[in-house]
Amino acid sequence: MQSMDTYAATVTVDVPTFQRELKDKDLWSKPVNAKFHFKLANGKLTEVSQASR
């Protein structure tokens, strides 16, 4: 029988520490969080949900 556990994770990407193009300012001016769920079976990643903000 296969053991399957479900976990939740939040990934945060902070603003870069170097200059970016001003035309793309909206893409990098604030930190971004993404939440997703994933499942492990016998220590191996088997399923990942689509990230949501």
Helices and strands as residue ranges (DSSP letters): E 4-13, G 22-24, H 25-28, E 32-41, E 44-48
